[in-house]
Amino acid sequence: MTHDQEMAFGVFFFGVYILGGTLVLAGIFLISFMSGQDLMGWGDARPIGYFFLAVGLCLSVGGIRSLSLLLEKKR
């Protein structure tokens, strides 16, 4: 893999990690503070918060794991 490809993959996986962290925080906010309220016509905010929390955790773990594999391959 060339240096440019490694850099592109690194930036992409770091973005996935940041997106995951943002979704985790949004999910915690929805579960904690918006429970029982309608969220823009999508329904109750609590189940949507749990969904954001689960997807955010998966993206964060996947992004970190991918970054570590990318760095490990470099050695």
SULWO-V75906 format. One record per pair of residues at least 24 apart in sequence whose ideal C-beta (glycine too) atoms are under 7 Angstrom apart, sorted by the first residue. I is the first residue (numbers start at 1). J is the second residue. Records with the same first field share a line. If there is no record, write none. Layout:
# SULWO-V75906
I = J / J
This chain:
# SULWO-V75906
6 = 70
9 = 70
10 = 67 / 70
13 = 63 / 66 / 67 / 70
14 = 63 / 67
16 = 59 / 62 / 63
17 = 60 / 63 / 64 / 67
19 = 59
20 = 56 / 57 / 59 / 60 / 63
21 = 56 / 60
23 = 52 / 55 / 56 / 59
24 = 53 / 56 / 57 / 60
26 = 52
27 = 52 / 53 / 56
28 = 53
